[in-house]
Amino acid sequence: MRRKIVAGNWKMNLNFQEAEELIEDLLELLAEEEELKTEVVVCPPYPYLELTTDFSEEKLFHVGAQNLSAFDAGAYTGEISASMLASMDVTHCIIGHSERRKYFNEDDQMLTAKVNQALAHDITPIFCVGELLPEREAGEHFKTVRWQVRHGLFHLDTAEFSKVVIAYEPVWAIGTGVTASPAQAAEMHAYIRTLIDERYGPEMAEKTSILYGGSCNAKNATELFAQPGIDGGLIGGASLLAEEFVSICKQAQTA
Ligand code: PEP
């Protein structure tokens, strides 16, 4: 049975006090959900990681980073290494988010280095793939995603790949309020699974968790998560609202 995962990407939002309040609200709500099996991951900005890992001692959620350095250690001013994150009990990291690909020119080579860094320090990469709107309109969405999956992940051996989580996030759906239709999302998830099957075999294809991201919220989550092959979500805007986020986590379990 595949893990159901909901990860909240706070992006560059909230001041310290707001972050503290959101974490407290999340803890209160999650504590009421004793039966919740969804793997909940909270990905705050770097400065709030320690605060978040302190609270996560109650084991109600895991803590993820939104990025990590492609380098190991040393003279890389401003960078945060995977070993630093691991030493702070950060267990997951978003890698290859479209905003980082777009605004910070993160290319395949850099992303593979980041994936390798994460895995070397036992951090679960949540590896994002997804096409731009013109690519979908041109019917090239499968080609784009195939390229991203192959060039970002397929250098890994079987044991390494088994630790990866993939998030399909059509770029045109991120932060736009426009969600991929459940059928569009399911179709791409199934396609990603065929790619995994070709490279690593059917067992791996069956057991890899693939999340959907892109304007997923408490109103549309159940319909998306009910699709075969969608194992939860990577949530941006809606992860800043405690009740909405916890509702999405619950929907991932029951859908
Ligand atoms: C994201 O940034 O990964 C995301 C899915 O954002 P949103 O939910 O706001 O579309």
py3Dmol code that shows the C-alpha trace and the ligand (Angstrom):
import py3Dmol

protein = """\
ATOM      1  CA  MET A   1       0.000   0.000   0.000  1.00  0.00           C
ATOM      2  CA  ARG A   2       1.465   3.364  -1.022  1.00  0.00           C
ATOM      3  CA  ARG A   3       2.060   6.080   1.554  1.00  0.00           C
ATOM      4  CA  LYS A   4      -0.487   8.902   1.485  1.00  0.00           C
ATOM      5  CA  ILE A   5       1.406  12.140   1.903  1.00  0.00           C
ATOM      6  CA  VAL A   6       0.334  15.763   2.176  1.00  0.00           C
ATOM      7  CA  ALA A   7       3.121  18.336   2.228  1.00  0.00           C
ATOM      8  CA  GLY A   8       2.561  22.033   2.874  1.00  0.00           C
ATOM      9  CA  ASN A   9       4.859  24.435   1.052  1.00  0.00           C
ATOM     10  CA  TRP A  10       4.661  27.759   2.860  1.00  0.00           C
ATOM     11  CA  LYS A  11       6.985  29.370   0.283  1.00  0.00           C
ATOM     12  CA  MET A  12       8.273  32.831   1.320  1.00  0.00           C
ATOM     13  CA  ASN A  13       5.308  33.729   3.496  1.00  0.00           C
ATOM     14  CA  LEU A  14       4.594  34.624   7.139  1.00  0.00           C
ATOM     15  CA  ASN A  15       6.632  36.457   9.763  1.00  0.00           C
ATOM     16  CA  PHE A  16       7.984  34.624  12.795  1.00  0.00           C
ATOM     17  CA  GLN A  17       4.940  35.229  14.988  1.00  0.00           C
ATOM     18  CA  GLU A  18       2.554  34.172  12.242  1.00  0.00           C
ATOM     19  CA  ALA A  19       4.591  31.029  11.658  1.00  0.00           C
ATOM     20  CA  GLU A  20       4.468  30.202  15.359  1.00  0.00           C
ATOM     21  CA  GLU A  21       0.696  30.684  15.406  1.00  0.00           C
ATOM     22  CA  LEU A  22       0.200  28.498  12.359  1.00  0.00           C
ATOM     23  CA  ILE A  23       2.287  25.704  13.864  1.00  0.00           C
ATOM     24  CA  GLU A  24       0.361  25.894  17.131  1.00  0.00           C
ATOM     25  CA  ASP A  25      -2.954  25.781  15.264  1.00  0.00           C
ATOM     26  CA  LEU A  26      -1.772  22.824  13.202  1.00  0.00           C
ATOM     27  CA  LEU A  27      -0.700  20.957  16.307  1.00  0.00           C
ATOM     28  CA  GLU A  28      -4.010  21.566  18.006  1.00  0.00           C
ATOM     29  CA  LEU A  29      -5.991  20.340  15.013  1.00  0.00           C
ATOM     30  CA  LEU A  30      -3.743  17.376  14.241  1.00  0.00           C
ATOM     31  CA  ALA A  31      -3.836  16.261  17.872  1.00  0.00           C
ATOM     32  CA  GLU A  32      -7.591  15.790  17.467  1.00  0.00           C
ATOM     33  CA  GLU A  33      -7.031  13.438  14.511  1.00  0.00           C
ATOM     34  CA  GLU A  34      -5.828  10.363  16.302  1.00  0.00           C
ATOM     35  CA  GLU A  35      -6.755   8.094  13.405  1.00  0.00           C
ATOM     36  CA  LEU A  36      -4.950  10.146  10.786  1.00  0.00           C
ATOM     37  CA  LYS A  37      -2.492   7.967   8.861  1.00  0.00           C
ATOM     38  CA  THR A  38      -1.539  10.513   6.221  1.00  0.00           C
ATOM     39  CA  GLU A  39       2.136  11.442   6.351  1.00  0.00           C
ATOM     40  CA  VAL A  40       1.918  15.167   7.040  1.00  0.00           C
ATOM     41  CA  VAL A  41       4.915  17.297   6.086  1.00  0.00           C
ATOM     42  CA  VAL A  42       5.271  20.978   6.925  1.00  0.00           C
ATOM     43  CA  CYS A  43       7.797  22.933   4.839  1.00  0.00           C
ATOM     44  CA  PRO A  44       8.343  26.384   6.341  1.00  0.00           C
ATOM     45  CA  PRO A  45      10.986  28.910   5.253  1.00  0.00           C
ATOM     46  CA  TYR A  46      14.489  28.158   6.567  1.00  0.00           C
ATOM     47  CA  PRO A  47      14.442  30.595   9.523  1.00  0.00           C
ATOM     48  CA  TYR A  48      11.430  28.807  11.008  1.00  0.00           C
ATOM     49  CA  LEU A  49      12.751  25.278  10.612  1.00  0.00           C
ATOM     50  CA  GLU A  50      14.087  24.972  14.114  1.00  0.00           C
ATOM     51  CA  LEU A  51      10.863  26.276  15.605  1.00  0.00           C
ATOM     52  CA  THR A  52       8.965  23.752  13.513  1.00  0.00           C
ATOM     53  CA  THR A  53      11.200  20.794  14.343  1.00  0.00           C
ATOM     54  CA  ASP A  54      10.927  21.663  18.051  1.00  0.00           C
ATOM     55  CA  PHE A  55       7.163  21.420  17.817  1.00  0.00           C
ATOM     56  CA  SER A  56       7.334  18.314  15.639  1.00  0.00           C
ATOM     57  CA  GLU A  57       8.685  16.378  18.613  1.00  0.00           C
ATOM     58  CA  GLU A  58       5.059  15.598  19.275  1.00  0.00           C
ATOM     59  CA  LYS A  59       5.317  13.540  16.044  1.00  0.00           C
ATOM     60  CA  LEU A  60       2.172  14.973  14.539  1.00  0.00           C
ATOM     61  CA  PHE A  61       4.001  16.046  11.405  1.00  0.00           C
ATOM     62  CA  HIS A  62       7.362  15.798   9.670  1.00  0.00           C
ATOM     63  CA  VAL A  63       9.395  18.846   8.803  1.00  0.00           C
ATOM     64  CA  GLY A  64      10.578  19.521   5.288  1.00  0.00           C
ATOM     65  CA  ALA A  65      12.763  22.208   3.737  1.00  0.00           C
ATOM     66  CA  GLN A  66      11.857  24.022   0.545  1.00  0.00           C
ATOM     67  CA  ASN A  67      15.348  23.758  -0.876  1.00  0.00           C
ATOM     68  CA  LEU A  68      18.869  22.595  -0.118  1.00  0.00           C
ATOM     69  CA  SER A  69      22.305  23.181  -1.543  1.00  0.00           C
ATOM     70  CA  ALA A  70      23.738  21.135  -4.379  1.00  0.00           C
ATOM     71  CA  PHE A  71      27.076  21.360  -2.537  1.00  0.00           C
ATOM     72  CA  ASP A  72      28.246  19.352   0.407  1.00  0.00           C
ATOM     73  CA  ALA A  73      29.865  21.979   2.649  1.00  0.00           C
ATOM     74  CA  GLY A  74      32.286  24.876   2.573  1.00  0.00           C
ATOM     75  CA  ALA A  75      32.601  28.313   1.021  1.00  0.00           C
ATOM     76  CA  TYR A  76      29.129  28.682  -0.496  1.00  0.00           C
ATOM     77  CA  THR A  77      27.800  31.855   1.103  1.00  0.00           C
ATOM     78  CA  GLY A  78      24.087  31.797   1.728  1.00  0.00           C
ATOM     79  CA  GLU A  79      23.646  28.102   1.068  1.00  0.00           C
ATOM     80  CA  ILE A  80      22.088  25.528   3.410  1.00  0.00           C
ATOM     81  CA  SER A  81      23.417  21.996   3.186  1.00  0.00           C
ATOM     82  CA  ALA A  82      21.590  18.700   3.447  1.00  0.00           C
ATOM     83  CA  SER A  83      23.759  17.727   6.418  1.00  0.00           C
ATOM     84  CA  MET A  84      22.697  20.900   8.265  1.00  0.00           C
ATOM     85  CA  LEU A  85      19.066  20.086   7.605  1.00  0.00           C
ATOM     86  CA  ALA A  86      19.463  16.474   8.665  1.00  0.00           C
ATOM     87  CA  SER A  87      21.155  17.575  11.883  1.00  0.00           C
ATOM     88  CA  MET A  88      18.016  19.618  12.661  1.00  0.00           C
ATOM     89  CA  ASP A  89      15.670  16.656  12.135  1.00  0.00           C
ATOM     90  CA  VAL A  90      14.459  17.849   8.772  1.00  0.00           C
ATOM     91  CA  THR A  91      13.261  14.690   7.053  1.00  0.00           C
ATOM     92  CA  HIS A  92      11.985  15.882   3.658  1.00  0.00           C
ATOM     93  CA  CYS A  93      12.969  18.470   1.074  1.00  0.00           C
ATOM     94  CA  ILE A  94      11.144  19.876  -1.933  1.00  0.00           C
ATOM     95  CA  ILE A  95      13.474  19.706  -4.937  1.00  0.00           C
ATOM     96  CA  GLY A  96      12.856  20.969  -8.454  1.00  0.00           C
ATOM     97  CA  HIS A  97       9.885  23.181  -7.660  1.00  0.00           C
ATOM     98  CA  SER A  98       8.921  25.135 -10.771  1.00  0.00           C
ATOM     99  CA  GLU A  99       9.575  28.423  -8.959  1.00  0.00           C
ATOM    100  CA  ARG A 100      13.158  27.378  -8.336  1.00  0.00           C
ATOM    101  CA  ARG A 101      13.536  26.136 -11.898  1.00  0.00           C
ATOM    102  CA  LYS A 102      12.194  29.454 -13.183  1.00  0.00           C
ATOM    103  CA  TYR A 103      13.557  32.146 -10.843  1.00  0.00           C
ATOM    104  CA  PHE A 104      16.806  30.492  -9.772  1.00  0.00           C
ATOM    105  CA  ASN A 105      17.691  28.742 -13.024  1.00  0.00           C
ATOM    106  CA  GLU A 106      17.870  25.319 -11.420  1.00  0.00           C
ATOM    107  CA  ASP A 107      18.692  22.919 -14.218  1.00  0.00           C
ATOM    108  CA  ASP A 108      18.789  19.129 -14.441  1.00  0.00           C
ATOM    109  CA  GLN A 109      22.418  18.929 -13.399  1.00  0.00           C
ATOM    110  CA  MET A 110      21.846  21.025 -10.289  1.00  0.00           C
ATOM    111  CA  LEU A 111      18.691  19.114  -9.431  1.00  0.00           C
ATOM    112  CA  THR A 112      20.362  15.730  -9.640  1.00  0.00           C
ATOM    113  CA  ALA A 113      23.097  17.058  -7.335  1.00  0.00           C
ATOM    114  CA  LYS A 114      20.415  18.226  -4.889  1.00  0.00           C
ATOM    115  CA  VAL A 115      18.622  14.877  -5.016  1.00  0.00           C
ATOM    116  CA  ASN A 116      21.944  13.138  -4.338  1.00  0.00           C
ATOM    117  CA  GLN A 117      22.670  15.436  -1.404  1.00  0.00           C
ATOM    118  CA  ALA A 118      19.255  14.787   0.098  1.00  0.00           C
ATOM    119  CA  LEU A 119      19.557  11.026  -0.201  1.00  0.00           C
ATOM    120  CA  ALA A 120      23.104  10.998   1.154  1.00  0.00           C
ATOM    121  CA  HIS A 121      21.708  12.541   4.333  1.00  0.00           C
ATOM    122  CA  ASP A 122      18.539  10.459   4.597  1.00  0.00           C
ATOM    123  CA  ILE A 123      16.282  13.295   3.552  1.00  0.00           C
ATOM    124  CA  THR A 124      13.296  12.313   1.403  1.00  0.00           C
ATOM    125  CA  PRO A 125      13.292  14.319  -1.826  1.00  0.00           C
ATOM    126  CA  ILE A 126       9.857  15.508  -2.906  1.00  0.00           C
ATOM    127  CA  PHE A 127      10.829  15.910  -6.542  1.00  0.00           C
ATOM    128  CA  CYS A 128       8.579  18.248  -8.538  1.00  0.00           C
ATOM    129  CA  VAL A 129       7.830  17.905 -12.226  1.00  0.00           C
ATOM    130  CA  GLY A 130       5.259  19.581 -14.424  1.00  0.00           C
ATOM    131  CA  GLU A 131       4.710  21.273 -17.732  1.00  0.00           C
ATOM    132  CA  LEU A 132       4.172  24.937 -18.626  1.00  0.00           C
ATOM    133  CA  LEU A 133       0.855  25.984 -20.163  1.00  0.00           C
ATOM    134  CA  PRO A 134       2.243  26.365 -23.726  1.00  0.00           C
ATOM    135  CA  GLU A 135       3.694  22.875 -23.453  1.00  0.00           C
ATOM    136  CA  ARG A 136       0.306  21.437 -22.517  1.00  0.00           C
ATOM    137  CA  GLU A 137      -1.395  23.439 -25.254  1.00  0.00           C
ATOM    138  CA  ALA A 138       1.108  22.074 -27.761  1.00  0.00           C
ATOM    139  CA  GLY A 139       0.474  18.525 -26.550  1.00  0.00           C
ATOM    140  CA  GLU A 140       4.032  18.301 -25.229  1.00  0.00           C
ATOM    141  CA  HIS A 141       3.232  17.786 -21.542  1.00  0.00           C
ATOM    142  CA  PHE A 142       4.202  14.108 -21.508  1.00  0.00           C
ATOM    143  CA  LYS A 143       7.488  14.905 -23.218  1.00  0.00           C
ATOM    144  CA  THR A 144       8.325  17.610 -20.657  1.00  0.00           C
ATOM    145  CA  VAL A 145       7.509  15.459 -17.673  1.00  0.00           C
ATOM    146  CA  ARG A 146       9.351  12.474 -19.168  1.00  0.00           C
ATOM    147  CA  TRP A 147      12.463  14.614 -19.562  1.00  0.00           C
ATOM    148  CA  GLN A 148      12.244  15.965 -16.008  1.00  0.00           C
ATOM    149  CA  VAL A 149      11.697  12.563 -14.417  1.00  0.00           C
ATOM    150  CA  ARG A 150      14.430  10.865 -16.452  1.00  0.00           C
ATOM    151  CA  HIS A 151      17.024  13.606 -16.070  1.00  0.00           C
ATOM    152  CA  GLY A 152      16.245  14.406 -12.453  1.00  0.00           C
ATOM    153  CA  LEU A 153      15.875  10.930 -10.991  1.00  0.00           C
ATOM    154  CA  PHE A 154      16.777   8.058 -13.263  1.00  0.00           C
ATOM    155  CA  HIS A 155      20.484   8.203 -12.441  1.00  0.00           C
ATOM    156  CA  LEU A 156      19.523   6.718  -9.052  1.00  0.00           C
ATOM    157  CA  ASP A 157      19.886   3.039  -8.334  1.00  0.00           C
ATOM    158  CA  THR A 158      16.873   1.045  -7.165  1.00  0.00           C
ATOM    159  CA  ALA A 159      17.543   1.442  -3.453  1.00  0.00           C
ATOM    160  CA  GLU A 160      17.975   5.197  -3.832  1.00  0.00           C
ATOM    161  CA  PHE A 161      14.942   5.665  -6.046  1.00  0.00           C
ATOM    162  CA  SER A 162      12.759   3.811  -3.562  1.00  0.00           C
ATOM    163  CA  LYS A 163      13.210   6.751  -1.147  1.00  0.00           C
ATOM    164  CA  VAL A 164      11.928   9.378  -3.573  1.00  0.00           C
ATOM    165  CA  VAL A 165       8.490  10.984  -3.630  1.00  0.00           C
ATOM    166  CA  ILE A 166       7.374  12.653  -6.864  1.00  0.00           C
ATOM    167  CA  ALA A 167       5.011  15.626  -7.081  1.00  0.00           C
ATOM    168  CA  TYR A 168       3.273  16.306 -10.390  1.00  0.00           C
ATOM    169  CA  GLU A 169       2.621  20.021 -10.465  1.00  0.00           C
ATOM    170  CA  PRO A 170       1.442  21.468 -13.779  1.00  0.00           C
ATOM    171  CA  VAL A 171       2.984  24.945 -13.676  1.00  0.00           C
ATOM    172  CA  TRP A 172      -0.176  26.566 -15.006  1.00  0.00           C
ATOM    173  CA  ALA A 173      -2.050  25.292 -11.950  1.00  0.00           C
ATOM    174  CA  ILE A 174       0.363  26.568  -9.295  1.00  0.00           C
ATOM    175  CA  GLY A 175      -1.014  29.541  -7.395  1.00  0.00           C
ATOM    176  CA  THR A 176      -3.484  30.308 -10.174  1.00  0.00           C
ATOM    177  CA  GLY A 177      -6.705  28.882  -8.773  1.00  0.00           C
ATOM    178  CA  VAL A 178      -6.887  26.730 -11.897  1.00  0.00           C
ATOM    179  CA  THR A 179      -6.587  23.071 -11.002  1.00  0.00           C
ATOM    180  CA  ALA A 180      -5.776  20.250 -13.381  1.00  0.00           C
ATOM    181  CA  SER A 181      -8.917  18.229 -13.891  1.00  0.00           C
ATOM    182  CA  PRO A 182      -8.895  14.959 -11.969  1.00  0.00           C
ATOM    183  CA  ALA A 183      -8.653  13.161 -15.318  1.00  0.00           C
ATOM    184  CA  GLN A 184      -5.666  15.249 -16.453  1.00  0.00           C
ATOM    185  CA  ALA A 185      -3.892  14.652 -13.149  1.00  0.00           C
ATOM    186  CA  ALA A 186      -4.663  10.926 -13.138  1.00  0.00           C
ATOM    187  CA  GLU A 187      -3.459  10.574 -16.721  1.00  0.00           C
ATOM    188  CA  MET A 188      -0.096  12.142 -15.905  1.00  0.00           C
ATOM    189  CA  HIS A 189       0.315  10.157 -12.698  1.00  0.00           C
ATOM    190  CA  ALA A 190      -0.301   6.961 -14.662  1.00  0.00           C
ATOM    191  CA  TYR A 191       2.226   8.078 -17.268  1.00  0.00           C
ATOM    192  CA  ILE A 192       4.882   8.762 -14.607  1.00  0.00           C
ATOM    193  CA  ARG A 193       4.249   5.274 -13.267  1.00  0.00           C
ATOM    194  CA  THR A 194       4.867   3.773 -16.704  1.00  0.00           C
ATOM    195  CA  LEU A 195       8.198   5.613 -16.823  1.00  0.00           C
ATOM    196  CA  ILE A 196       9.132   4.213 -13.416  1.00  0.00           C
ATOM    197  CA  ASP A 197       8.045   0.757 -14.555  1.00  0.00           C
ATOM    198  CA  GLU A 198      10.285   0.962 -17.646  1.00  0.00           C
ATOM    199  CA  ARG A 199      13.311   2.005 -15.592  1.00  0.00           C
ATOM    200  CA  TYR A 200      12.844   0.192 -12.252  1.00  0.00           C
ATOM    201  CA  GLY A 201      10.124  -2.394 -12.834  1.00  0.00           C
ATOM    202  CA  PRO A 202       6.469  -2.813 -11.880  1.00  0.00           C
ATOM    203  CA  GLU A 203       7.001  -3.199  -8.158  1.00  0.00           C
ATOM    204  CA  MET A 204       8.698   0.174  -7.882  1.00  0.00           C
ATOM    205  CA  ALA A 205       6.075   1.773 -10.128  1.00  0.00           C
ATOM    206  CA  GLU A 206       3.399   0.450  -7.817  1.00  0.00           C
ATOM    207  CA  LYS A 207       4.987   1.570  -4.589  1.00  0.00           C
ATOM    208  CA  THR A 208       6.207   5.092  -5.476  1.00  0.00           C
ATOM    209  CA  SER A 209       4.081   7.842  -3.941  1.00  0.00           C
ATOM    210  CA  ILE A 210       3.140  10.480  -6.497  1.00  0.00           C
ATOM    211  CA  LEU A 211       1.506  13.654  -5.209  1.00  0.00           C
ATOM    212  CA  TYR A 212      -0.533  16.220  -7.098  1.00  0.00           C
ATOM    213  CA  GLY A 213       0.131  19.936  -6.659  1.00  0.00           C
ATOM    214  CA  GLY A 214      -1.448  23.032  -8.158  1.00  0.00           C
ATOM    215  CA  SER A 215      -4.300  24.966  -6.541  1.00  0.00           C
ATOM    216  CA  CYS A 216      -5.361  21.960  -4.534  1.00  0.00           C
ATOM    217  CA  ASN A 217      -7.585  23.001  -1.655  1.00  0.00           C
ATOM    218  CA  ALA A 218     -10.145  21.659   0.802  1.00  0.00           C
ATOM    219  CA  LYS A 219     -12.891  21.894  -1.833  1.00  0.00           C
ATOM    220  CA  ASN A 220     -11.236  19.937  -4.635  1.00  0.00           C
ATOM    221  CA  ALA A 221      -8.895  17.593  -2.734  1.00  0.00           C
ATOM    222  CA  THR A 222     -11.206  14.609  -2.406  1.00  0.00           C
ATOM    223  CA  GLU A 223     -11.970  14.503  -6.119  1.00  0.00           C
ATOM    224  CA  LEU A 224      -8.286  14.685  -6.994  1.00  0.00           C
ATOM    225  CA  PHE A 225      -7.129  12.228  -4.335  1.00  0.00           C
ATOM    226  CA  ALA A 226      -9.850   9.754  -5.305  1.00  0.00           C
ATOM    227  CA  GLN A 227      -8.163   9.252  -8.684  1.00  0.00           C
ATOM    228  CA  PRO A 228      -6.150   6.071  -8.995  1.00  0.00           C
ATOM    229  CA  GLY A 229      -2.473   6.815  -8.652  1.00  0.00           C
ATOM    230  CA  ILE A 230      -2.790  10.125  -6.781  1.00  0.00           C
ATOM    231  CA  ASP A 231      -1.299   9.605  -3.349  1.00  0.00           C
ATOM    232  CA  GLY A 232      -1.811  12.995  -1.750  1.00  0.00           C
ATOM    233  CA  GLY A 233      -0.781  16.536  -2.458  1.00  0.00           C
ATOM    234  CA  LEU A 234       1.860  19.217  -2.388  1.00  0.00           C
ATOM    235  CA  ILE A 235      -0.068  22.210  -1.150  1.00  0.00           C
ATOM    236  CA  GLY A 236       0.969  25.860  -1.465  1.00  0.00           C
ATOM    237  CA  GLY A 237      -1.551  28.576  -0.616  1.00  0.00           C
ATOM    238  CA  ALA A 238      -3.949  26.308   1.240  1.00  0.00           C
ATOM    239  CA  SER A 239      -1.169  25.141   3.575  1.00  0.00           C
ATOM    240  CA  LEU A 240      -1.115  28.575   5.205  1.00  0.00           C
ATOM    241  CA  LEU A 241      -4.567  27.993   6.661  1.00  0.00           C
ATOM    242  CA  ALA A 242      -4.460  25.413   9.446  1.00  0.00           C
ATOM    243  CA  GLU A 243      -8.038  24.174   9.157  1.00  0.00           C
ATOM    244  CA  GLU A 244      -7.911  23.915   5.399  1.00  0.00           C
ATOM    245  CA  PHE A 245      -4.568  22.115   5.444  1.00  0.00           C
ATOM    246  CA  VAL A 246      -5.685  19.581   8.034  1.00  0.00           C
ATOM    247  CA  SER A 247      -8.879  19.015   6.088  1.00  0.00           C
ATOM    248  CA  ILE A 248      -6.759  18.216   3.012  1.00  0.00           C
ATOM    249  CA  CYS A 249      -4.657  15.791   5.081  1.00  0.00           C
ATOM    250  CA  LYS A 250      -7.846  14.028   6.178  1.00  0.00           C
ATOM    251  CA  GLN A 251      -9.160  13.885   2.635  1.00  0.00           C
ATOM    252  CA  ALA A 252      -5.948  12.206   1.481  1.00  0.00           C
ATOM    253  CA  GLN A 253      -6.654   9.389   3.883  1.00  0.00           C
ATOM    254  CA  THR A 254     -10.309   8.889   3.113  1.00  0.00           C
ATOM    255  CA  ALA A 255     -10.486   9.602  -0.634  1.00  0.00           C
TER     256      ALA A 255
END
"""
ligand_1 = """\
10
PEP
C 3.123 24.705 -4.868
O 3.707 25.758 -4.755
O 3.748 23.641 -4.837
C 1.669 24.729 -5.022
C 1.068 23.624 -5.354
O 1.064 25.929 -4.830
P -0.534 26.192 -4.803
O -1.154 25.112 -3.993
O -0.674 27.536 -4.157
O -0.990 26.172 -6.215
"""
view = py3Dmol.view(width=600, height=400)
view.addModel(protein, "pdb")
view.setStyle({"model": 0}, {"cartoon": {"style": "trace"}})
view.addModel(ligand_1, "xyz")
view.setStyle({"model": 1}, {"stick": {}})
view.zoomTo()
view.show()
